[in-house]
Amino acid sequence: MTMQDTFGIGAFRSRQQVMRFDSALRRAGVRTELVSTPKDVSIGCGLSVRFDLQDLNRVLHTYQQFRPGNLIGFYQVRQNGAGRPDITPLAGEKFRF
């Protein structure tokens, strides 16, 4: 039996921007958690904002309003047991919201 967990993350190059964006999302009513950035997302500060995928539209709307710098991108993370997670880009710095 495999335990599966799927969620979204916002990854940034700056720890300060992660913290600010997390705060903005919480003010917008989005439940968040600070998590380690998966290695497959590559460069960054090592910290990301985790959110439920059902909140993606609110997350993107908050990003549009807040416009924090240093965004690497938004990703879907699917964790299958203890193995390496599957990472799918949702939106990135070149993505126009």
QUIVEN-V599391 format. One record per residue. N is the residue number from 1. RES is the residue in three letters. SS is DSSP state (helix for helix, strand for strand, loop for the rest). PHI is phi in whole degrees, 0 to 359 (NA if undefined). OMEGA is omega in whole degrees, -180 to 180 (NA if undefined). Layout:
N,RES,SS,PHI,OMEGA / N,RES,SS,PHI,OMEGA
This chain:
1,MET,loop,NA,-177 / 2,THR,loop,250,177 / 3,MET,loop,272,-179 / 4,GLN,strand,241,179 / 5,ASP,strand,223,179 / 6,THR,strand,236,-178 / 7,PHE,strand,204,177 / 8,GLY,strand,252,172 / 9,ILE,strand,224,169 / 10,GLY,strand,247,-177 / 11,ALA,strand,251,-178 / 12,PHE,strand,231,177 / 13,ARG,loop,275,-176 / 14,SER,loop,238,177 / 15,ARG,helix,300,-180 / 16,GLN,helix,298,179 / 17,GLN,helix,290,176 / 18,VAL,helix,301,-178 / 19,MET,helix,296,180 / 20,ARG,helix,294,-180 / 21,PHE,helix,292,176 / 22,ASP,helix,303,180 / 23,SER,helix,297,179 / 24,ALA,helix,296,179 / 25,LEU,helix,295,179 / 26,ARG,helix,297,177 / 27,ARG,helix,297,179 / 28,ALA,loop,276,177 / 29,GLY,loop,88,179 / 30,VAL,loop,267,176 / 31,ARG,loop,285,-177 / 32,THR,strand,228,175 / 33,GLU,strand,209,175 / 34,LEU,strand,274,-177 / 35,VAL,strand,225,174 / 36,SER,strand,291,178 / 37,THR,loop,288,177 / 38,PRO,loop,301,-178 / 39,LYS,helix,301,-179 / 40,ASP,helix,293,179 / 41,VAL,helix,280,175 / 42,SER,loop,74,-171 / 43,ILE,loop,303,178 / 44,GLY,loop,156,-177 / 45,CYS,loop,273,179 / 46,GLY,loop,92,-178 / 47,LEU,strand,231,179 / 48,SER,strand,227,175 / 49,VAL,strand,263,178 / 50,ARG,strand,264,178 / 51,PHE,strand,211,176 / 52,ASP,loop,286,-179 / 53,LEU,helix,299,178 / 54,GLN,helix,296,179 / 55,ASP,helix,264,-175 / 56,LEU,helix,305,-179 / 57,ASN,helix,299,178 / 58,ARG,helix,293,178 / 59,VAL,helix,297,-180 / 60,LEU,helix,294,177 / 61,HIS,helix,297,178 / 62,THR,helix,296,177 / 63,TYR,helix,298,179 / 64,GLN,helix,302,-179 / 65,GLN,helix,287,-173 / 66,PHE,helix,275,-180 / 67,ARG,loop,49,177 / 68,PRO,loop,294,179 / 69,GLY,loop,279,173 / 70,ASN,loop,66,177 / 71,LEU,strand,290,170 / 72,ILE,strand,273,177 / 73,GLY,strand,163,175 / 74,PHE,strand,251,-174 / 75,TYR,strand,224,168 / 76,GLN,strand,265,178 / 77,VAL,strand,244,177 / 78,ARG,strand,242,-180 / 79,GLN,strand,265,178 / 80,ASN,strand,250,-179 / 81,GLY,loop,64,-176 / 82,ALA,loop,268,-178 / 83,GLY,loop,285,179 / 84,ARG,loop,294,-178 / 85,PRO,loop,286,172 / 86,ASP,strand,272,-178 / 87,ILE,strand,244,178 / 88,THR,strand,234,177 / 89,PRO,strand,296,175 / 90,LEU,strand,256,-180 / 91,ALA,strand,196,-179 / 92,GLY,strand,224,-174 / 93,GLU,loop,297,179 / 94,LYS,loop,271,180 / 95,PHE,loop,287,180 / 96,ARG,loop,261,-180 / 97,PHE,loop,278,NA
